[in-house]
Amino acid sequence: ISLDLKLGKKVNEGKTKEVYELPDIPGCVLMQSKDQITAGNAARKDRMEGKAAISNTTTSCVFQLLQEAGIKTAFVRKHSDTAFIAAHCEMIPIEWVCRRIATGSFLKRNPGVKEGYKFYPPKIEMFYKDDANNDPQWSEEQLIEAKFCFAGLTIGQTEVDIMARSTQAIFEILEKSWQPQNCTLVDLKIEFGVNILTKEIVLADVIDNDSWRLWPSGDRSQQKDKQSYRDLKEVTPEALQMVKRNFEWVAERVELLLKTKSQGRVVVLMGSPSDLSHCEKIKKACATFGIPCELRVTSAHKGPDETLRIKAEYEGDGIPTVFVAVAGRSNGLGPVMSGNTAYPVVNCPPLSADWGTQDVWSSLRLPSGLGCPTTLSPEGAAQFAAQIFGLTNHLVWAKLRSNMLNTWISLKQADKKLRECTL
């Protein structure tokens, strides 16, 4: 990474970071972290040696995870130990908070609710960024009535809905990503901006250890987030060291969020090489979920011994496998596989216009004792496999969750566009 970036003018300075224009990279800014920790709108403020690097590691990993899942963010790349490059955004002055467990300010605002109350689905709240008034809680109606306009985009109902829906998806992806480390994501605070070049709403600012509550083993007394700093009776050098150790603990583990121990693969069995183009679509769709996919040719009618030998090859190496059976005309492949393996098998027959209505029955009407679903879409077969692997692989699950969000957003935007045309 070249460190000799030419810095332009300072665009913004917050409590824990500075933002600079980058004349050589139009449309981008440098987010530079500071060695400063604050609480209560900077009522408490201390220098913490090394915090800038810890925060930058944390936020870079979190944004990389979300971006690879398919969430639209402002993050471009990590630049140095203490800075990253981001798309230049006009920030929307709202803190979006998503909670799975009731704690902190929620309990003060909602007397009678006990700490530990769980929200299903997670609860979303928003706060207007206004230090003088201690960031008051806002309703959707207040946000819409404010008629904010950033980078030429007016914030109306559609934009508010997109941010609310995105907040929940981002929280759920991060919650799922912390689970393999036996760590509970209790709540999360994020901000959005409007990308000045694309004019779209993206997740912006930073997500670091100031942005969430993290309880290892779901135990509040083990908290590793900034709450450990807020809770200090007095700030002594020893106490700051304890807080710093917590921040380092998170920065080390956040890198593990980008990896998964669980592997899996899809094996597509085709009855004839004439079905290759259909199978290539399955393989291509698997790649979008990061799932390896192998293609094999075997006929359960003409070479059942070979079909069962191929099956045994994939059962014997311990890698979780989903078989996809692609057989036209009479599908013997899926049912034979399903009757002879404990692994999931899904039929994806390449139906022809002439005989499809007759042929499909060989995939649908199976002997008893076989559990072999049928999907006609190659992309659907890949998605079915991804949903199976997503149960144990948070990276695959994150892509599925992000796809749901992005589909929802594109429908929402298409509807808005259509209404604007007809109005």
C-alpha positions as CSV (number, residue, x, y, z in Angstrom):
1,I,0.0,0.0,0.0
2,S,1.6,3.3,-1.0
3,L,1.6,5.7,1.9
4,D,2.4,8.8,0.0
5,L,-1.1,9.9,-0.7
6,K,-1.5,13.6,-1.4
7,L,-3.9,15.0,1.2
8,G,-6.3,17.8,0.3
9,K,-8.2,20.0,2.7
10,K,-9.8,18.6,5.9
11,V,-13.4,18.0,5.2
12,N,-14.5,17.1,8.7
13,E,-13.2,16.4,12.2
14,G,-15.0,14.3,14.7
15,K,-14.2,13.2,18.3
16,T,-12.2,10.2,17.1
17,K,-11.3,10.8,13.4
18,E,-10.4,13.3,10.7
19,V,-11.6,13.2,7.1
20,Y,-9.4,14.6,4.2
21,E,-10.0,15.1,0.5
22,L,-7.8,13.1,-1.8
23,P,-7.1,15.3,-4.9
24,D,-5.5,12.3,-6.8
25,I,-8.5,10.0,-6.2
26,P,-11.6,12.0,-7.2
27,G,-14.7,11.1,-5.2
28,C,-12.7,9.6,-2.4
29,V,-11.6,10.7,1.1
30,L,-9.2,9.5,3.7
31,M,-10.6,8.6,7.1
32,Q,-7.8,9.1,9.6
33,S,-8.4,7.7,13.2
34,K,-7.2,9.4,16.3
35,D,-5.7,8.0,19.6
36,Q,-8.7,9.3,21.5
37,I,-11.5,7.7,23.4
38,T,-14.6,9.6,24.5
39,A,-17.9,9.0,26.3
40,G,-21.1,10.9,26.9
41,N,-20.6,13.3,23.9
42,A,-17.0,13.9,25.0
43,A,-17.9,14.8,28.6
44,R,-15.3,12.2,29.3
45,K,-12.3,12.2,27.0
46,D,-8.9,10.5,27.1
47,R,-5.9,9.8,25.0
48,M,-5.4,6.0,24.5
49,E,-2.1,5.2,22.8
50,G,-2.6,2.9,19.9
51,K,-6.4,3.3,19.7
52,A,-6.3,4.7,16.1
53,A,-4.6,1.5,14.8
54,I,-7.0,-0.8,16.8
55,S,-10.1,1.1,15.5
56,N,-8.8,1.1,12.0
57,T,-8.2,-2.6,12.0
58,T,-11.7,-3.3,13.4
59,T,-13.6,-1.0,11.0
60,S,-11.6,-2.2,8.0
61,C,-12.4,-5.9,8.7
62,V,-16.1,-5.2,9.4
63,F,-16.5,-3.2,6.2
64,Q,-14.7,-5.8,4.2
65,L,-17.0,-8.5,5.6
66,L,-20.1,-6.5,4.8
67,Q,-18.9,-5.5,1.3
68,E,-18.0,-9.1,0.4
69,A,-21.5,-10.1,1.5
70,G,-22.9,-7.6,-1.0
71,I,-23.9,-4.6,1.3
72,K,-23.3,-1.2,-0.3
73,T,-20.7,0.7,1.8
74,A,-18.5,3.7,1.4
75,F,-15.3,1.6,2.3
76,V,-12.8,1.4,-0.6
77,R,-9.7,-0.1,1.1
78,K,-7.4,0.0,4.1
79,H,-4.6,2.6,3.5
80,S,-2.3,2.4,6.5
81,D,-2.4,1.2,10.1
82,T,-4.5,4.2,11.2
83,A,-6.4,5.2,8.0
84,F,-8.7,3.9,5.2
85,I,-9.9,5.3,1.9
86,A,-13.7,5.7,1.5
87,A,-16.1,7.1,-1.1
88,H,-16.9,10.7,-0.4
89,C,-20.4,10.9,1.1
90,E,-22.6,13.6,2.4
91,M,-23.6,12.2,5.8
92,I,-27.2,11.8,6.9
93,P,-27.1,13.1,10.5
94,I,-29.0,10.1,12.0
95,E,-27.5,7.4,14.2
96,W,-29.4,4.2,13.5
97,V,-29.4,1.8,16.4
98,C,-30.4,-1.9,16.2
99,R,-30.9,-3.9,19.4
100,R,-31.3,-7.6,20.0
101,I,-31.1,-7.3,23.8
102,A,-32.5,-4.5,26.0
103,T,-29.7,-2.7,27.9
104,G,-28.2,0.8,28.3
105,S,-30.2,3.8,27.3
106,F,-33.2,1.7,26.2
107,L,-33.8,0.8,29.9
108,K,-33.7,4.4,31.0
109,R,-36.2,5.4,28.3
110,N,-38.5,2.4,28.9
111,P,-38.8,1.9,32.6
112,G,-40.3,-1.4,33.6
113,V,-38.4,-3.3,30.8
114,K,-35.8,-5.6,32.5
115,E,-32.2,-5.8,31.2
116,G,-31.9,-8.9,28.9
117,Y,-35.3,-8.6,27.3
118,K,-34.9,-9.9,23.7
119,F,-36.3,-8.3,20.6
120,Y,-37.5,-10.6,17.7
121,P,-37.0,-9.1,15.1
122,P,-34.3,-6.8,16.4
123,K,-35.5,-3.4,17.5
124,I,-34.6,-0.3,15.4
125,E,-34.3,3.2,16.8
126,M,-32.9,6.4,15.4
127,F,-31.3,9.4,17.0
128,Y,-30.7,12.9,15.5
129,K,-27.0,13.9,15.7
130,D,-27.1,17.0,17.8
131,D,-24.5,17.2,20.6
132,A,-26.1,20.3,22.2
133,N,-29.3,18.4,22.8
134,N,-27.7,15.0,23.6
135,D,-28.7,13.3,20.3
136,P,-32.5,13.2,20.8
137,Q,-34.5,10.1,19.7
138,W,-36.4,10.8,16.5
139,S,-39.4,9.1,14.8
140,E,-39.6,8.2,11.1
141,E,-42.1,11.1,10.8
142,Q,-39.6,13.6,12.1
143,L,-37.0,12.4,9.7
144,I,-39.4,12.6,6.7
145,E,-40.7,16.0,7.8
146,A,-37.1,17.4,8.1
147,K,-36.9,17.1,4.3
148,F,-33.2,16.7,4.3
149,C,-31.4,16.8,1.0
150,F,-27.9,15.4,0.6
151,A,-25.8,15.2,-2.6
152,G,-29.1,16.0,-4.5
153,L,-31.1,13.2,-2.9
154,T,-34.1,14.2,-0.8
155,I,-34.6,11.9,2.2
156,G,-38.3,10.7,1.9
157,Q,-40.2,7.6,2.9
158,T,-38.4,5.4,0.4
159,E,-35.0,6.4,1.7
160,V,-36.0,6.0,5.4
161,D,-37.4,2.6,4.6
162,I,-34.2,1.6,2.8
163,M,-32.0,2.7,5.8
164,A,-34.2,1.0,8.3
165,R,-34.3,-2.3,6.3
166,S,-30.5,-2.1,5.8
167,T,-29.8,-1.4,9.5
168,Q,-31.6,-4.7,10.4
169,A,-29.7,-6.7,7.7
170,I,-26.3,-5.3,8.7
171,F,-27.0,-6.0,12.3
172,E,-28.1,-9.6,11.5
173,I,-25.0,-10.3,9.4
174,L,-22.6,-9.1,12.1
175,E,-24.6,-10.9,14.8
176,K,-24.3,-14.2,12.8
177,S,-20.6,-13.5,12.1
178,W,-19.7,-13.2,15.9
179,Q,-21.6,-16.4,16.8
180,P,-18.9,-18.8,15.8
181,Q,-16.6,-17.1,18.4
182,N,-19.3,-17.5,21.1
183,C,-19.8,-13.8,21.2
184,T,-23.1,-12.1,21.4
185,L,-23.7,-8.9,19.5
186,V,-26.1,-7.0,21.8
187,D,-26.7,-3.9,19.8
188,L,-25.1,-1.8,17.0
189,K,-25.0,1.9,16.0
190,I,-24.4,2.9,12.3
191,E,-24.7,5.9,10.0
192,F,-25.5,6.2,6.3
193,G,-24.4,8.8,3.8
194,V,-25.2,9.6,0.2
195,N,-22.3,8.8,-2.2
196,I,-21.6,12.1,-4.0
197,L,-20.8,10.3,-7.3
198,T,-23.5,7.6,-7.5
199,K,-26.2,9.5,-5.4
200,E,-27.1,6.3,-3.6
201,I,-27.4,5.6,0.1
202,V,-24.5,3.6,1.5
203,L,-23.3,2.5,4.9
204,A,-20.7,5.1,5.8
205,D,-18.6,6.5,8.7
206,V,-16.9,3.7,10.8
207,I,-18.0,0.6,12.6
208,D,-15.5,-0.1,15.4
209,N,-15.5,-1.0,19.1
210,D,-17.3,2.2,19.9
211,S,-20.2,1.2,17.7
212,W,-21.6,-1.9,19.4
213,R,-21.9,-3.9,22.6
214,L,-20.2,-7.3,22.5
215,W,-20.7,-9.9,25.3
216,P,-18.6,-13.0,25.1
217,S,-20.7,-16.1,26.0
218,G,-23.7,-13.6,26.2
219,D,-22.3,-12.5,29.7
220,R,-22.5,-8.8,30.3
221,S,-19.8,-8.9,33.0
222,Q,-17.3,-10.0,30.3
223,Q,-18.1,-7.0,28.0
224,K,-15.3,-6.1,25.5
225,D,-16.8,-2.9,24.0
226,K,-16.6,0.8,24.9
227,Q,-19.1,0.3,27.7
228,S,-16.1,-0.9,29.8
229,Y,-14.8,2.7,29.5
230,R,-18.2,4.4,30.1
231,D,-18.6,2.3,33.3
232,L,-15.3,3.5,34.9
233,K,-15.8,5.3,38.2
234,E,-12.5,7.1,37.6
235,V,-10.0,7.0,34.7
236,T,-6.7,5.7,36.0
237,P,-3.7,4.6,33.9
238,E,-4.5,1.0,35.0
239,A,-8.2,1.3,34.1
240,L,-7.3,2.7,30.6
241,Q,-5.0,-0.3,30.1
242,M,-7.9,-2.7,30.9
243,V,-10.1,-0.8,28.3
244,K,-7.2,-1.0,25.8
245,R,-6.9,-4.8,26.3
246,N,-10.6,-5.1,25.6
247,F,-10.2,-3.1,22.4
248,E,-7.2,-5.3,21.3
249,W,-9.2,-8.4,22.1
250,V,-11.9,-7.3,19.6
251,A,-9.4,-6.2,16.9
252,E,-7.7,-9.6,17.0
253,R,-10.9,-11.5,16.8
254,V,-12.6,-9.3,14.2
255,E,-10.1,-10.6,11.6
256,L,-11.5,-14.1,12.2
257,L,-14.9,-12.8,11.0
258,L,-13.6,-12.9,7.5
259,K,-12.9,-16.6,7.7
260,T,-15.0,-19.7,8.3
261,K,-14.0,-23.2,9.6
262,S,-17.0,-24.7,7.8
263,Q,-16.4,-25.8,4.2
264,G,-18.9,-27.3,1.7
265,R,-19.2,-28.1,-1.9
266,V,-21.8,-28.7,-4.6
267,V,-21.4,-31.7,-6.9
268,V,-23.5,-31.5,-10.0
269,L,-24.1,-34.9,-11.7
270,M,-25.4,-34.8,-15.2
271,G,-26.9,-37.7,-17.1
272,S,-25.3,-36.6,-20.4
273,P,-22.7,-34.0,-21.5
274,S,-25.5,-32.4,-23.6
275,D,-26.8,-30.9,-20.3
276,L,-23.5,-29.0,-19.8
277,S,-24.8,-25.5,-20.4
278,H,-27.6,-26.0,-17.8
279,C,-25.0,-27.3,-15.3
280,E,-22.6,-24.4,-16.0
281,K,-25.4,-22.0,-14.8
282,I,-25.5,-23.9,-11.5
283,K,-21.8,-23.6,-11.1
284,K,-21.8,-19.9,-11.9
285,A,-24.5,-19.3,-9.3
286,C,-22.6,-21.3,-6.7
287,A,-19.6,-19.1,-7.3
288,T,-21.6,-16.0,-6.3
289,F,-22.0,-17.6,-2.9
290,G,-18.4,-18.6,-2.7
291,I,-19.3,-22.3,-2.9
292,P,-17.0,-24.6,-4.8
293,C,-18.8,-26.7,-7.4
294,E,-17.7,-29.7,-9.4
295,L,-19.4,-31.1,-12.5
296,R,-19.5,-34.9,-13.3
297,V,-21.1,-37.0,-16.0
298,T,-22.8,-40.2,-14.9
299,S,-26.1,-42.1,-15.9
300,A,-28.0,-43.9,-13.2
301,H,-29.8,-45.9,-15.9
302,K,-26.8,-46.8,-18.1
303,G,-24.1,-47.1,-15.4
304,P,-25.5,-47.4,-11.9
305,D,-22.3,-48.9,-10.5
306,E,-20.3,-45.9,-11.7
307,T,-22.9,-43.5,-10.3
308,L,-22.6,-45.1,-6.8
309,R,-18.8,-45.2,-7.1
310,I,-18.7,-41.4,-7.8
311,K,-21.1,-40.9,-4.8
312,A,-18.8,-42.9,-2.5
313,E,-15.8,-40.7,-3.6
314,Y,-17.6,-37.6,-2.3
315,E,-18.9,-39.2,0.8
316,G,-15.5,-40.4,1.9
317,D,-13.5,-37.3,2.3
318,G,-15.5,-35.6,5.0
319,I,-16.4,-32.4,3.1
320,P,-20.1,-31.6,3.5
321,T,-21.7,-32.0,0.0
322,V,-25.0,-31.2,-1.7
323,F,-25.6,-33.3,-4.8
324,V,-27.5,-31.7,-7.7
325,A,-29.0,-34.3,-10.2
326,V,-29.4,-32.9,-13.7
327,A,-31.1,-35.5,-15.9
328,G,-33.5,-34.9,-18.8
329,R,-36.2,-37.2,-20.1
330,S,-36.5,-39.9,-17.3
331,N,-34.7,-38.7,-14.2
332,G,-33.3,-41.8,-12.5
333,L,-30.3,-40.0,-11.3
334,G,-31.8,-37.9,-8.5
335,P,-34.0,-40.7,-7.0
336,V,-31.1,-43.3,-7.1
337,M,-28.7,-40.9,-5.4
338,S,-31.3,-39.9,-2.8
339,G,-32.0,-43.6,-2.0
340,N,-28.3,-44.3,-1.5
341,T,-26.8,-41.3,0.4
342,A,-27.5,-39.5,3.6
343,Y,-26.4,-36.2,1.9
344,P,-28.9,-33.8,0.5
345,V,-29.8,-34.3,-3.2
346,V,-31.8,-31.8,-5.2
347,N,-33.2,-32.4,-8.7
348,C,-32.7,-29.8,-11.3
349,P,-34.0,-31.4,-14.6
350,P,-33.3,-29.5,-17.9
351,L,-36.8,-29.7,-19.3
352,S,-37.5,-29.3,-23.0
353,A,-40.6,-27.5,-24.4
354,D,-41.7,-30.7,-26.2
355,W,-41.7,-33.2,-23.4
356,G,-41.2,-31.2,-20.2
357,T,-44.8,-31.6,-18.9
358,Q,-44.4,-35.4,-19.0
359,D,-40.7,-35.6,-18.0
360,V,-41.0,-33.5,-14.9
361,W,-43.0,-36.3,-13.1
362,S,-39.9,-38.5,-12.9
363,S,-38.5,-35.9,-10.7
364,L,-41.6,-35.1,-8.7
365,R,-43.2,-38.5,-8.1
366,L,-40.7,-40.6,-6.2
367,P,-40.7,-43.9,-4.3
368,S,-41.4,-43.7,-0.6
369,G,-38.4,-43.0,1.7
370,L,-36.7,-40.5,-0.7
371,G,-36.4,-36.8,0.2
372,C,-35.2,-35.2,-3.0
373,P,-36.8,-31.8,-3.8
374,T,-37.0,-30.5,-7.4
375,T,-36.2,-27.0,-8.5
376,L,-36.4,-26.1,-12.2
377,S,-34.1,-23.1,-12.0
378,P,-30.3,-23.7,-12.1
379,E,-29.9,-20.5,-9.9
380,G,-32.6,-21.9,-7.6
381,A,-30.6,-25.2,-7.1
382,A,-27.5,-23.2,-6.2
383,Q,-29.5,-21.0,-3.8
384,F,-31.0,-24.1,-2.1
385,A,-27.5,-25.5,-1.6
386,A,-26.3,-22.1,-0.2
387,Q,-29.2,-22.1,2.3
388,I,-28.1,-25.5,3.6
389,F,-24.4,-24.4,3.9
390,G,-25.6,-21.1,5.4
391,L,-26.8,-22.9,8.5
392,T,-23.1,-23.5,9.5
393,N,-21.2,-21.0,7.4
394,H,-21.7,-17.3,8.3
395,L,-20.1,-16.0,5.1
396,V,-22.6,-17.9,2.9
397,W,-25.4,-16.8,5.1
398,A,-24.3,-13.2,4.9
399,K,-24.5,-13.3,1.1
400,L,-28.0,-14.8,1.2
401,R,-29.1,-12.1,3.7
402,S,-27.6,-9.3,1.6
403,N,-29.3,-10.6,-1.6
404,M,-32.7,-10.5,0.2
405,L,-31.9,-6.9,1.2
406,N,-30.7,-5.8,-2.3
407,T,-33.7,-7.3,-4.0
408,W,-36.0,-5.5,-1.6
409,I,-34.2,-2.2,-2.2
410,S,-34.3,-2.5,-6.0
411,L,-38.1,-3.2,-5.9
412,K,-38.6,-0.2,-3.6
413,Q,-36.6,2.1,-5.9
414,A,-38.4,0.8,-9.0
415,D,-41.7,1.6,-7.4
416,K,-40.5,5.1,-6.5
417,K,-39.3,5.7,-10.0
418,L,-42.5,4.5,-11.5
419,R,-44.6,6.8,-9.2
420,E,-42.4,9.8,-10.1
421,C,-43.0,9.1,-13.8
422,T,-46.8,8.8,-13.4
423,L,-47.1,11.8,-11.2
